[in-house]
Amino acid sequence: MKPRVLLDISLLGHAPSVWRGMERVGWHLFEGLRTSGQCELSCVATSHLAGAEEFLAGRKDVPEIQLRCRPGQLRFSRLGLRISKVVQRSITNRHLSARVWRWSLARTAQACCTGEARLTPELLRDADIYHTPHMPFPAAVRQVSHLRKFITVHDFNPLMFPEFFHAGDARFMDDLRGCLTPDHFAFCVSETVKQDILKFSKIPAERIFVTPLAADEAIFYPETDPQILAACRARYHIPENPYFLSVSAHAPHKNFAHLIHCFGRLVEAGDLPDMSLVIVGPNPQRNPEAQAALAKYPRAQARVILAGRVPDADMAAICSGARAFLFPSLFEGFGMPPLEAMQCGTPVIASNTTSIPEVVGGAGILLPPKDTDRWCQAMLSLANDTKLQDDLKVKSLTRAKAFSWPQFVEKTLRGYRIGMEQPLS
C-alpha cells in the first residue's frame, strides 16, 4: 500500500520570480513525489497559502493534487496576497507618505495570513506521513499521534555561527530543534548536517536520512555558443578578457571581502593584468565589508563587476564563460553554487570547511577560507595554467554527475518506507 504523504509546499507559494535554492529544492521534492508513483500526495501550506494555491492552479498537469485548508484561511490569505502585490507595485516610491502607506498595508497583509499555520485534525486525518521541507511542525501536527512526522534540516548555522545571524534566526533554530525528538524523522542535505543533528538533538541516527541536493540541468550546463557567451558578457558589462566568477547572496559569511582582498592584491601587484572578478547576487550594497575591501584597491575597482541578480536564463552562459568559479564561504549546509558551476564545466576553488568538500570532492581546489596566500596562488594557477584548467573542467563535469534530483527523491522515498516500518509512538 502506498503511503499517503501530506507535504508542506509553503516555499512554492513564493513568487517564482524570487525563487532561490530553497524554493527550487521544494519544487523538485514536490515534482519528484508527484511523478514517482510510490506515494499518494496531497499538500498543505502553513504560510503563503494563497501563493501555493496559485502555484497548483497554474499547473494544468496536477489537477489531482489537493491543497488542504479551511475556506476561511484561504479567503484571508488571498486578501493578504492581493494587498502584498499592491505593496510590491509601489515599492519604488520612496516618499515618506508612500512608505507609511506601504507599512500599513504590509501589516494588514500580515494580519490576514496569521491563521495559515493553524491546521486542524480534520485536515490531517487520513495522512500517513507529514513532511515539512523547511518550517517546524505546526502545533496540530505535533498533537496527532497517527502521523509519521518528517522534517528537512538544511543547516544549523545560526546555532554554530550566531555572530552572522539575527535573534529571529536563533528562535527559528530553537523551534526546529524541538521537532528533532526520538519519535520523529529527519532528512538532511549532507553528512555534515547529519552529524550536527546528532550533536544538537536526541534523534537516533537510524531516523536521519541524508538526501544530497543537485543542480538544475535545465539552468546549469556547458554553454559553448560564442554568440550567447558574447551577449551575456555585453548584458552584464563584462570585458572580453578572462574573468573569475563568484555567485551567492551578499551575506557576510559568504566571505566576499576575503575574495576581493585576494583579487585586489594580485591586481595591485600586476599579477593579473587582464582578469576581472564578477560577483553575482542580489543587494551587493548590503555587504559593507566587501565595499570597504574594494576601496583599498583602487586599481582593481574597475575590474570588480557587481552584476546583481542574474536570471536563470543567463546562468549557464555566465558560469561557462568564467575562467574559474570562486567560493570562499565560511560555512554551508550543502553548498549549491560550486555544484552548479561544476555542472557547467567550470573549474572551482572553494573552502575546505563544513559540507563543501562533500560537494566538490577531488574535482576542485579546496582551501582554508581565510588563507590569503593560498587563495592568491590558486587563482594565479588557474589564471595561467591551461593544463590545470582543462583537467579541472573534466573533473567538474564528472563530479556533477554524482548528484541528481531523481536520486534525491528516491532517497526521500526510502526514508518514508523506513518510517512506515517503524511502530507509532
VODRENZA-753229 format. One line per field, with one value per residue (C-alpha): z, y, x; residue number from 0; residue in three letters. Coordinates in Angstrom, 3 decimals, m for minus. Layout:
residues N
pz: (Z; ...)
py: (Y; ...)
px: (X; ...)
k: (NUM; ...)
r: (ALA; ...)
END
This chain:
residues 425
pz: (0.000; m0.955; 1.932; 1.988; 2.194; 3.294; 2.096; 3.214; m0.004; 1.618; m0.224; m3.559; m2.525; m3.093; m6.456; m8.980; m9.879; m6.435; m6.186; m4.956; m3.767; m1.053; m3.343; m6.106; m3.657; m2.650; m6.293; m7.076; m3.990; m4.993; m8.622; m7.720; m5.258; m7.617; m10.533; m8.575; m8.401; m4.971; m2.737; m2.641; m2.403; m1.002; 0.282; 2.928; 3.107; 6.591; 5.068; 1.656; 1.324; m1.497; m3.376; m3.030; m4.392; m7.371; m7.916; m8.078; m10.166; m12.690; m13.140; m15.536; m15.157; m11.424; m11.024; m8.734; m6.046; m3.192; m1.166; 2.276; 4.137; 5.655; 3.409; 5.788; 5.830; 2.050; 1.779; 4.183; 2.567; m0.874; 0.504; 2.078; m1.221; m3.147; m0.637; m0.820; m4.620; m4.259; m1.873; m4.304; m7.231; m5.316; m3.851; m5.965; m4.495; m1.628; m0.427; 3.282; 2.752; 0.387; 2.832; 5.696; 3.471; 2.464; 6.092; 6.998; 4.081; 4.886; 8.476; 7.177; 4.780; 7.618; 9.800; 7.005; 6.881; 10.588; 10.575; 7.777; 10.105; 12.105; 10.793; 12.209; 12.984; 10.128; 7.598; 8.892; 9.498; 6.509; 6.033; 6.998; 6.701; 7.293; 5.731; 6.165; 3.940; 5.973; 8.729; 12.182; 12.757; 13.433; 16.795; 15.340; 13.663; 16.911; 18.600; 16.044; 17.112; 13.951; 11.713; 10.954; 11.109; 8.858; 8.827; 6.487; 8.142; 5.840; 8.395; 11.992; 11.026; 13.348; 16.305; 15.272; 13.980; 15.828; 15.088; 11.455; 12.196; 13.813; 17.014; 14.966; 13.303; 16.699; 17.712; 14.490; 15.257; 18.747; 17.215; 14.702; 17.408; 19.199; 16.216; 16.418; 19.013; 19.168; 17.812; 14.705; 11.494; 9.794; 6.300; 5.852; 2.831; 3.792; 6.116; 7.868; 8.783; 9.921; 12.405; 13.559; 14.130; 16.279; 18.177; 18.764; 19.317; 20.699; 17.460; 16.761; 13.742; 12.137; 11.866; 9.969; 6.171; 4.025; 0.754; m1.159; m3.485; m7.176; m9.763; m12.292; m15.680; m17.470; m15.947; m15.478; m18.425; m20.556; m22.864; m25.887; m28.369; m28.928; m29.691; m26.488; m24.426; m26.025; m25.493; m21.827; m21.405; m23.012; m20.849; m17.608; m18.877; m18.580; m20.654; m23.329; m21.101; m18.803; m15.539; m12.228; m11.050; m7.640; m7.122; m3.906; m1.593; m0.287; 3.315; 5.476; 5.904; 2.132; 2.690; m0.337; 1.449; 1.513; m2.179; m3.026; m0.877; m2.799; m6.197; m5.307; m4.024; m7.251; m9.417; m7.452; m7.812; m11.586; m11.489; m13.170; m15.981; m17.906; m15.419; m13.991; m10.974; m11.468; m8.345; m8.932; m6.265; m5.066; m2.946; m3.187; m1.347; 1.821; 2.384; 3.827; 4.478; 0.782; m0.119; 2.345; 0.938; m2.584; m1.516; m0.549; m4.108; m6.497; m9.460; m9.027; m8.605; m12.305; m12.700; m9.936; m11.526; m9.179; m11.589; m9.139; m9.616; m12.834; m14.226; m14.700; m18.476; m18.262; m15.598; m17.944; m20.070; m17.202; m15.483; m18.658; m19.682; m16.414; m16.089; m12.596; m10.004; m6.539; m3.406; m0.180; 2.095; 5.781; 6.217; 4.292; 4.932; 1.406; m0.987; m4.156; m6.091; m6.691; m7.832; m10.289; m11.643; m11.953; m13.938; m16.434; m16.635; m14.753; m12.565; m8.880; m5.970; m2.752; 1.018; 2.723; 5.559; 6.677; 3.847; 0.884; 0.443; 0.244; m2.827; m4.584; m3.714; m5.619; m8.618; m7.403; m5.304; m1.627; 0.677; 4.139; 3.574; 5.074; 3.819; 1.571; 0.291; m0.803; m2.434; m4.339; m5.516; m6.626; m8.503; m10.265; m11.181; m12.748; m14.491; m16.269; m16.349; m19.303; m18.463; m14.938; m16.364; m18.764; m16.092; m13.626; m16.313; m16.964; m13.253; m12.618; m15.191; m13.897; m10.275; m11.025; m12.445; m8.961; m7.882; m9.343; m8.417; m9.121; m6.585; m4.113; m4.490; m4.270; m1.013; 0.305; m0.595; 1.039; 4.233; 4.012; 3.576; 6.602; 8.591; 7.680; 9.027; 12.425; 15.114; 16.068; 19.418)
py: (0.000; 3.432; 5.838; 8.886; 11.848; 15.321; 17.771; 21.385; 23.400; 26.847; 27.501; 27.171; 29.950; 32.492; 34.264; 32.250; 35.416; 35.360; 31.597; 30.712; 27.498; 26.602; 27.066; 25.014; 22.189; 22.327; 22.230; 19.178; 17.417; 18.146; 17.135; 14.006; 12.745; 13.618; 11.655; 8.790; 6.612; 5.495; 7.627; 9.364; 13.063; 15.913; 19.287; 21.952; 25.401; 26.752; 30.092; 31.727; 29.697; 31.746; 31.665; 27.878; 27.738; 29.858; 27.536; 24.470; 26.242; 27.212; 23.579; 22.037; 18.679; 18.359; 18.606; 15.598; 17.276; 18.502; 21.586; 21.055; 24.131; 25.666; 28.022; 30.942; 30.531; 30.660; 33.727; 35.737; 34.529; 35.580; 39.030; 39.205; 38.218; 40.886; 43.536; 42.348; 42.704; 46.294; 46.971; 45.491; 47.528; 50.749; 49.778; 52.286; 55.266; 56.373; 59.379; 59.321; 59.183; 56.222; 54.393; 54.893; 53.703; 50.614; 49.839; 49.994; 47.744; 45.273; 44.983; 44.363; 41.677; 40.045; 40.011; 38.347; 35.499; 34.845; 31.890; 29.943; 27.702; 26.612; 23.133; 21.099; 17.361; 17.001; 18.152; 15.565; 12.653; 10.361; 11.001; 8.544; 10.933; 14.656; 16.192; 19.782; 20.695; 23.776; 25.010; 23.437; 21.270; 23.192; 22.574; 20.383; 18.085; 17.582; 16.529; 13.914; 10.535; 8.524; 10.560; 9.741; 13.197; 14.143; 17.435; 18.508; 20.217; 22.327; 23.523; 24.604; 27.699; 30.173; 27.948; 27.337; 30.828; 33.171; 36.256; 36.132; 35.867; 37.724; 36.809; 35.620; 33.000; 31.602; 31.396; 29.541; 27.058; 26.506; 25.660; 23.354; 21.539; 20.974; 18.840; 16.618; 14.180; 10.412; 9.684; 11.875; 11.549; 13.954; 14.450; 16.473; 17.674; 16.491; 14.169; 17.296; 18.319; 14.770; 14.962; 18.343; 16.850; 14.140; 16.833; 19.177; 16.700; 13.283; 11.890; 8.490; 8.090; 5.465; 8.066; 10.563; 10.281; 12.146; 13.389; 15.384; 18.088; 18.563; 21.317; 22.007; 20.632; 22.999; 26.012; 24.873; 23.220; 23.891; 26.783; 26.830; 29.100; 32.126; 34.447; 33.544; 33.924; 37.306; 38.540; 37.565; 39.483; 42.553; 42.351; 42.484; 44.750; 42.036; 42.841; 40.443; 39.429; 36.340; 36.597; 34.834; 34.314; 34.098; 33.625; 33.923; 36.204; 39.103; 37.882; 38.382; 34.640; 34.264; 35.899; 38.186; 40.638; 37.950; 37.290; 40.971; 41.211; 38.334; 39.666; 43.229; 42.150; 40.278; 43.178; 45.752; 43.529; 43.330; 39.547; 39.594; 42.108; 41.215; 39.473; 40.639; 39.425; 39.075; 38.742; 37.714; 38.089; 40.424; 43.522; 43.918; 47.242; 45.356; 43.990; 46.911; 44.698; 43.896; 47.558; 48.544; 45.872; 47.142; 50.705; 49.555; 48.526; 51.451; 49.678; 46.721; 48.659; 48.938; 45.204; 44.040; 43.759; 43.527; 42.024; 41.874; 39.283; 37.285; 35.458; 31.697; 32.066; 33.639; 31.414; 28.761; 31.390; 33.433; 30.264; 28.656; 31.815; 32.050; 31.003; 29.676; 29.764; 31.034; 30.054; 31.213; 30.700; 30.198; 27.551; 25.831; 23.227; 21.898; 24.343; 24.520; 27.266; 25.270; 22.260; 24.451; 25.810; 22.310; 21.209; 23.944; 22.510; 25.448; 24.851; 25.529; 26.946; 26.558; 26.484; 23.253; 23.763; 22.176; 20.400; 21.995; 19.169; 16.698; 18.565; 19.445; 16.260; 15.967; 17.886; 21.315; 23.120; 23.194; 25.756; 27.281; 30.152; 32.864; 31.783; 34.732; 33.402; 30.042; 31.594; 34.033; 31.195; 29.068; 31.997; 32.644; 28.991; 28.823; 32.158; 30.948; 27.131; 25.859; 22.209; 22.701; 24.470; 21.603; 18.957; 20.606; 21.154; 17.406; 16.606; 19.153; 17.637; 14.135; 15.119; 16.925; 13.698; 12.135; 14.393; 14.192; 15.099; 11.574; 10.282; 12.965; 11.882; 8.170; 8.674; 10.649; 7.825; 5.319; 7.394; 7.246; 3.459; 3.011; 5.360; 3.384; 0.243; 1.844; 1.423; 4.544; 6.061)
px: (0.000; 1.341; 1.935; m0.307; 2.067; 0.994; 3.663; 4.008; 4.506; 4.740; 8.003; 6.202; 3.834; 6.610; 6.504; 8.583; 10.484; 12.156; 12.750; 16.212; 17.844; 15.329; 12.319; 13.936; 14.575; 10.907; 9.852; 11.991; 10.669; 7.076; 7.614; 9.568; 6.969; 4.123; 5.559; 7.139; 4.034; 5.271; 3.053; m0.306; 0.480; m1.580; m0.438; m0.785; 0.771; 1.448; 2.499; 1.931; m1.255; m2.783; 0.514; 0.602; m2.932; m1.825; 1.138; m1.111; m3.746; m1.089; m0.076; m2.589; m0.834; m1.540; m5.322; m5.280; m3.143; m5.313; m4.381; m5.877; m7.054; m10.138; m12.163; m11.746; m7.966; m7.849; m10.110; m7.985; m4.755; m5.977; m6.765; m3.306; m1.698; m3.619; m2.545; 1.084; 1.051; m0.176; 2.705; 5.234; 3.954; 4.597; 7.972; 9.937; 8.040; 10.306; 8.293; 7.517; 3.758; 4.126; 6.381; 3.921; 1.078; 3.088; 3.925; 0.242; m0.734; 2.040; 0.802; m2.724; m1.463; 0.459; m2.661; m4.639; m2.123; m1.642; m4.034; m2.356; m0.330; m3.385; m4.057; m6.902; m7.098; m9.611; m7.018; m4.536; m6.865; m6.229; m2.475; 0.265; 3.225; 3.579; 6.714; 7.839; 10.828; 11.754; 9.412; 8.959; 5.892; 2.663; 1.036; m1.728; 0.792; 2.686; m0.542; m1.679; m0.348; m1.029; 1.317; 4.950; 6.499; 9.455; 11.347; 14.145; 17.135; 19.292; 21.836; 22.450; 24.405; 22.584; 23.479; 27.082; 27.899; 25.496; 27.596; 26.399; 22.669; 19.787; 17.968; 14.998; 17.192; 18.158; 14.493; 13.733; 16.515; 15.114; 11.731; 13.383; 15.345; 12.062; 10.995; 14.077; 12.809; 13.370; 9.874; 10.274; 12.325; 14.737; 16.080; 19.270; 21.223; 24.729; 26.629; 27.912; 24.386; 23.603; 26.469; 25.156; 21.684; 23.234; 25.128; 22.186; 19.335; 18.426; 17.027; 18.677; 20.971; 18.715; 15.940; 18.138; 18.352; 20.900; 19.394; 22.058; 20.797; 21.572; 21.956; 19.219; 20.242; 17.871; 19.667; 23.289; 25.039; 28.145; 27.275; 29.587; 27.786; 30.104; 27.194; 25.339; 28.517; 29.258; 25.691; 25.874; 29.138; 27.595; 24.475; 26.484; 29.288; 31.945; 35.062; 36.299; 39.219; 39.041; 37.138; 36.703; 33.141; 31.509; 27.775; 25.807; 23.888; 25.984; 25.834; 28.964; 29.617; 29.954; 33.355; 33.357; 35.659; 38.366; 37.824; 38.185; 41.334; 42.917; 41.906; 42.891; 46.286; 47.027; 45.881; 47.904; 50.984; 50.463; 49.961; 46.527; 46.967; 43.798; 41.496; 38.147; 36.163; 32.406; 30.235; 26.624; 23.969; 21.229; 21.801; 25.608; 25.318; 24.307; 27.808; 29.805; 32.849; 33.117; 32.662; 35.407; 37.725; 37.195; 38.044; 41.563; 42.474; 41.895; 43.489; 41.117; 37.879; 37.097; 37.667; 35.306; 31.860; 28.869; 26.355; 23.442; 20.724; 21.153; 18.089; 18.185; 18.321; 21.796; 23.371; 24.765; 26.497; 27.915; 29.246; 30.575; 32.398; 34.357; 37.996; 37.181; 34.426; 35.442; 33.513; 35.231; 32.185; 32.930; 30.217; 27.439; 24.784; 25.323; 26.978; 24.919; 26.805; 30.025; 27.989; 26.085; 29.372; 30.851; 27.816; 28.755; 32.293; 33.819; 36.910; 36.265; 38.268; 36.288; 36.564; 37.525; 35.023; 31.717; 29.868; 31.649; 34.219; 31.307; 30.089; 33.349; 35.245; 38.506; 37.174; 38.289; 40.861; 39.842; 41.479; 41.017; 38.557; 40.787; 44.212; 45.002; 48.340; 46.946; 43.896; 46.085; 48.320; 45.369; 43.836; 47.142; 47.459; 44.018; 44.523; 47.662; 47.831; 45.776; 46.508; 45.138; 42.085; 41.339; 41.906; 39.526; 36.885; 36.741; 36.714; 33.971; 31.637; 32.298; 31.744; 28.482; 27.017; 27.212; 24.308; 20.815; 17.261; 15.935; 18.462; 17.349; 13.708; 14.491; 16.388; 13.425; 11.041; 13.390; 13.156; 9.367; 9.456; 11.689; 9.464; 6.356; 8.018; 8.543; 5.852; 3.960; 4.908)
k: (0; 1; 2; 3; 4; 5; 6; 7; 8; 9; 10; 11; 12; 13; 14; 15; 16; 17; 18; 19; 20; 21; 22; 23; 24; 25; 26; 27; 28; 29; 30; 31; 32; 33; 34; 35; 36; 37; 38; 39; 40; 41; 42; 43; 44; 45; 46; 47; 48; 49; 50; 51; 52; 53; 54; 55; 56; 57; 58; 59; 60; 61; 62; 63; 64; 65; 66; 67; 68; 69; 70; 71; 72; 73; 74; 75; 76; 77; 78; 79; 80; 81; 82; 83; 84; 85; 86; 87; 88; 89; 90; 91; 92; 93; 94; 95; 96; 97; 98; 99; 100; 101; 102; 103; 104; 105; 106; 107; 108; 109; 110; 111; 112; 113; 114; 115; 116; 117; 118; 119; 120; 121; 122; 123; 124; 125; 126; 127; 128; 129; 130; 131; 132; 133; 134; 135; 136; 137; 138; 139; 140; 141; 142; 143; 144; 145; 146; 147; 148; 149; 150; 151; 152; 153; 154; 155; 156; 157; 158; 159; 160; 161; 162; 163; 164; 165; 166; 167; 168; 169; 170; 171; 172; 173; 174; 175; 176; 177; 178; 179; 180; 181; 182; 183; 184; 185; 186; 187; 188; 189; 190; 191; 192; 193; 194; 195; 196; 197; 198; 199; 200; 201; 202; 203; 204; 205; 206; 207; 208; 209; 210; 211; 212; 213; 214; 215; 216; 217; 218; 219; 220; 221; 222; 223; 224; 225; 226; 227; 228; 229; 230; 231; 232; 233; 234; 235; 236; 237; 238; 239; 240; 241; 242; 243; 244; 245; 246; 247; 248; 249; 250; 251; 252; 253; 254; 255; 256; 257; 258; 259; 260; 261; 262; 263; 264; 265; 266; 267; 268; 269; 270; 271; 272; 273; 274; 275; 276; 277; 278; 279; 280; 281; 282; 283; 284; 285; 286; 287; 288; 289; 290; 291; 292; 293; 294; 295; 296; 297; 298; 299; 300; 301; 302; 303; 304; 305; 306; 307; 308; 309; 310; 311; 312; 313; 314; 315; 316; 317; 318; 319; 320; 321; 322; 323; 324; 325; 326; 327; 328; 329; 330; 331; 332; 333; 334; 335; 336; 337; 338; 339; 340; 341; 342; 343; 344; 345; 346; 347; 348; 349; 350; 351; 352; 353; 354; 355; 356; 357; 358; 359; 360; 361; 362; 363; 364; 365; 366; 367; 368; 369; 370; 371; 372; 373; 374; 375; 376; 377; 378; 379; 380; 381; 382; 383; 384; 385; 386; 387; 388; 389; 390; 391; 392; 393; 394; 395; 396; 397; 398; 399; 400; 401; 402; 403; 404; 405; 406; 407; 408; 409; 410; 411; 412; 413; 414; 415; 416; 417; 418; 419; 420; 421; 422; 423; 424)
r: (MET; LYS; PRO; ARG; VAL; LEU; LEU; ASP; ILE; SER; LEU; LEU; GLY; HIS; ALA; PRO; SER; VAL; TRP; ARG; GLY; MET; GLU; ARG; VAL; GLY; TRP; HIS; LEU; PHE; GLU; GLY; LEU; ARG; THR; SER; GLY; GLN; CYS; GLU; LEU; SER; CYS; VAL; ALA; THR; SER; HIS; LEU; ALA; GLY; ALA; GLU; GLU; PHE; LEU; ALA; GLY; ARG; LYS; ASP; VAL; PRO; GLU; ILE; GLN; LEU; ARG; CYS; ARG; PRO; GLY; GLN; LEU; ARG; PHE; SER; ARG; LEU; GLY; LEU; ARG; ILE; SER; LYS; VAL; VAL; GLN; ARG; SER; ILE; THR; ASN; ARG; HIS; LEU; SER; ALA; ARG; VAL; TRP; ARG; TRP; SER; LEU; ALA; ARG; THR; ALA; GLN; ALA; CYS; CYS; THR; GLY; GLU; ALA; ARG; LEU; THR; PRO; GLU; LEU; LEU; ARG; ASP; ALA; ASP; ILE; TYR; HIS; THR; PRO; HIS; MET; PRO; PHE; PRO; ALA; ALA; VAL; ARG; GLN; VAL; SER; HIS; LEU; ARG; LYS; PHE; ILE; THR; VAL; HIS; ASP; PHE; ASN; PRO; LEU; MET; PHE; PRO; GLU; PHE; PHE; HIS; ALA; GLY; ASP; ALA; ARG; PHE; MET; ASP; ASP; LEU; ARG; GLY; CYS; LEU; THR; PRO; ASP; HIS; PHE; ALA; PHE; CYS; VAL; SER; GLU; THR; VAL; LYS; GLN; ASP; ILE; LEU; LYS; PHE; SER; LYS; ILE; PRO; ALA; GLU; ARG; ILE; PHE; VAL; THR; PRO; LEU; ALA; ALA; ASP; GLU; ALA; ILE; PHE; TYR; PRO; GLU; THR; ASP; PRO; GLN; ILE; LEU; ALA; ALA; CYS; ARG; ALA; ARG; TYR; HIS; ILE; PRO; GLU; ASN; PRO; TYR; PHE; LEU; SER; VAL; SER; ALA; HIS; ALA; PRO; HIS; LYS; ASN; PHE; ALA; HIS; LEU; ILE; HIS; CYS; PHE; GLY; ARG; LEU; VAL; GLU; ALA; GLY; ASP; LEU; PRO; ASP; MET; SER; LEU; VAL; ILE; VAL; GLY; PRO; ASN; PRO; GLN; ARG; ASN; PRO; GLU; ALA; GLN; ALA; ALA; LEU; ALA; LYS; TYR; PRO; ARG; ALA; GLN; ALA; ARG; VAL; ILE; LEU; ALA; GLY; ARG; VAL; PRO; ASP; ALA; ASP; MET; ALA; ALA; ILE; CYS; SER; GLY; ALA; ARG; ALA; PHE; LEU; PHE; PRO; SER; LEU; PHE; GLU; GLY; PHE; GLY; MET; PRO; PRO; LEU; GLU; ALA; MET; GLN; CYS; GLY; THR; PRO; VAL; ILE; ALA; SER; ASN; THR; THR; SER; ILE; PRO; GLU; VAL; VAL; GLY; GLY; ALA; GLY; ILE; LEU; LEU; PRO; PRO; LYS; ASP; THR; ASP; ARG; TRP; CYS; GLN; ALA; MET; LEU; SER; LEU; ALA; ASN; ASP; THR; LYS; LEU; GLN; ASP; ASP; LEU; LYS; VAL; LYS; SER; LEU; THR; ARG; ALA; LYS; ALA; PHE; SER; TRP; PRO; GLN; PHE; VAL; GLU; LYS; THR; LEU; ARG; GLY; TYR; ARG; ILE; GLY; MET; GLU; GLN; PRO; LEU; SER)
END
